[in-house]
Amino acid sequence: MSETIQITLGIFFLIGVYVLTRSGVVWRTRRASALIIRDLERPAAFDSACAAELPYSKADYFRVGVRDFRSKALESLIQSGIVGKTESGNYYLKNMGYRVEG
């Protein structure tokens, strides 16, 4: 096999690995978003008066093990307007009709 073909195959392999890892991160973030929405639906946290506390709202930098995507997914849900945050640090669903499949 020529050097050019080996380099081309190596580049395609690296691109494939990158795409697969990015899609894995998106999949895990989507699953974490679904979990957060279920955690807010359970206590009926649909407005700021009934907001619920989420223990994983802060990133734990000293946690050993598999990466936890819930804090990043929560930030994404807040930025997209699906979840609201009260001044006391509790969270509630702004849009009750929103469903995440996961």
CORVENBEL-V255953 format. One record per pair of residues at least 4 apart in sequence whose C-alpha atoms are under 8 Angstrom apart, sorted by sequence separation. I is the first residue (numbers start at 1). J is the second residue. If there is no record, write none. Layout:
# CORVENBEL-V255953
[[I J] [I J]]
This chain:
# CORVENBEL-V255953
[[1 5] [2 6] [3 7] [4 8] [5 9] [6 10] [7 11] [8 12] [9 13] [10 14] [11 15] [12 16] [13 17] [14 18] [15 19] [16 20] [17 21] [18 22] [19 23] [20 24] [21 25] [22 26] [23 27] [24 28] [25 29] [26 30] [27 31] [28 32] [29 33] [30 34] [31 35] [32 36] [33 37] [34 38] [35 39] [36 40] [37 41] [38 42] [39 43] [40 44] [41 45] [46 50] [47 51] [69 73] [70 74] [71 75] [72 76] [73 77] [74 78] [75 79] [76 80] [77 81] [78 82] [85 89] [86 90] [1 6] [40 45] [41 46] [45 50] [46 51] [77 82] [78 83] [85 90] [86 91] [40 46] [44 50] [45 51] [77 83] [78 84] [85 91] [45 52] [78 85] [84 91] [85 92] [83 91] [84 92] [43 52] [74 83] [83 92] [84 93] [83 93] [84 94] [82 93] [83 94] [40 52] [59 71] [82 94] [83 95] [57 70] [58 71] [81 94] [82 95] [56 70] [57 71] [56 71] [82 98] [57 74] [36 70] [51 86] [48 84] [53 89] [54 90] [32 69] [33 70] [48 85] [53 90] [54 91] [32 70] [36 74] [48 86] [52 90] [53 91] [51 90] [52 91] [29 69] [33 73] [51 91] [52 92] [28 69] [29 70] [32 73] [33 74] [51 92] [50 92] [29 72] [30 73] [48 91] [29 73] [33 77] [48 92] [47 92] [45 91] [46 92] [47 93] [45 92] [46 93] [47 94] [45 93] [46 94] [46 95] [46 96] [40 91] [40 92] [41 93] [40 93] [37 93] [37 99] [37 100] [34 99] [34 100] [33 100] [34 101] [34 102] [30 100] [31 101] [31 102] [30 102]]
